Amino acid sequence: MPTLPAGEPKRGRDACQGYVDRACACAETVAAAKPRCADAHALADAIQVGAEVATNADSTRRDAVQSNAAIRGVVKECIEQLAKLPASGCP
């Protein structure tokens, strides 16, 4: 079964958790950032679900490959959204 390189899943989870932390901290002071906090949690959850599907023994090779690709896409989104926070008035 194809897997992500060692360390990549943890780095991805850490990147998205960083986005969650900063987006939700910002939402406490900037009302317009509240939806970003909810979205950030959804992205972090998507990584967990993707990892579960990719490592499930019942998943097909195709499912694992697609889940790994989805995880990378979610991590990319977390990093891009984190970079956009300052433009929203967030530190």
C-alpha positions as CSV (number, residue, x, y, z in Angstrom):
1,M,0.0,0.0,0.0
2,P,1.5,3.4,-0.9
3,T,2.2,5.6,2.1
4,L,3.5,9.1,2.5
5,P,7.2,9.5,3.3
6,A,8.1,9.2,7.0
7,G,7.5,12.4,8.8
8,E,5.3,14.0,6.2
9,P,2.0,13.3,7.9
10,K,3.3,14.8,11.2
11,R,4.6,17.9,9.5
12,G,1.3,18.3,7.7
13,R,-0.7,17.9,10.9
14,D,1.6,20.4,12.6
15,A,1.2,22.9,9.8
16,C,-2.6,22.7,9.9
17,Q,-2.6,22.8,13.7
18,G,-0.6,26.0,13.5
19,Y,-3.2,27.4,11.2
20,V,-6.0,26.3,13.5
21,D,-4.3,27.9,16.5
22,R,-3.6,31.3,14.8
23,A,-7.0,31.5,13.0
24,C,-8.9,30.7,16.2
25,A,-6.8,33.1,18.3
26,C,-7.5,35.8,15.7
27,A,-11.2,35.0,15.7
28,E,-11.3,36.0,19.4
29,T,-10.5,39.6,18.5
30,V,-11.5,39.9,14.8
31,A,-15.1,39.1,14.2
32,A,-14.6,38.6,10.5
33,A,-12.1,35.8,11.2
34,K,-14.7,33.5,13.0
35,P,-15.5,31.5,9.8
36,R,-11.8,30.9,9.3
37,C,-11.5,29.2,12.7
38,A,-14.3,26.8,11.8
39,D,-12.8,26.2,8.4
40,A,-9.4,25.6,9.9
41,H,-10.8,22.8,12.2
42,A,-12.4,21.2,9.2
43,L,-9.1,21.1,7.4
44,A,-7.3,19.5,10.4
45,D,-10.1,16.9,10.5
46,A,-9.7,16.2,6.8
47,I,-6.1,15.3,7.3
48,Q,-7.0,12.8,10.1
49,V,-9.7,11.2,7.9
50,G,-7.4,11.0,4.9
51,A,-4.7,9.3,7.0
52,E,-7.2,6.8,8.4
53,V,-8.4,5.9,4.9
54,A,-4.8,5.7,3.5
55,T,-3.6,3.3,6.2
56,N,-6.8,1.2,6.5
57,A,-6.1,-2.4,5.5
58,D,-9.5,-2.6,3.8
59,S,-8.7,0.4,1.5
60,T,-7.8,-0.3,-2.1
61,R,-4.5,1.0,-3.5
62,R,-6.5,3.6,-5.4
63,D,-8.2,4.8,-2.2
64,A,-4.8,5.1,-0.5
65,V,-3.2,7.0,-3.4
66,Q,-6.2,9.4,-3.6
67,S,-6.2,9.9,0.2
68,N,-2.5,10.7,0.2
69,A,-3.0,13.2,-2.6
70,A,-5.9,14.7,-0.6
71,I,-3.8,15.0,2.5
72,R,-1.1,16.9,0.5
73,G,-3.8,19.2,-0.9
74,V,-5.2,20.0,2.5
75,V,-1.8,20.7,3.9
76,K,-1.2,23.1,1.0
77,E,-4.5,24.8,1.8
78,C,-3.5,25.2,5.5
79,I,-0.2,26.8,4.5
80,E,-1.8,29.2,2.0
81,Q,-4.6,30.2,4.4
82,L,-2.0,30.8,7.2
83,A,-0.1,33.1,4.9
84,K,-3.4,35.1,4.2
85,L,-4.2,35.7,7.9
86,P,-2.2,39.0,8.2
87,A,-4.3,40.5,5.3
88,S,-7.4,39.8,7.4
89,G,-6.1,41.9,10.3
90,C,-4.7,38.9,12.2
91,P,-1.2,39.1,13.7
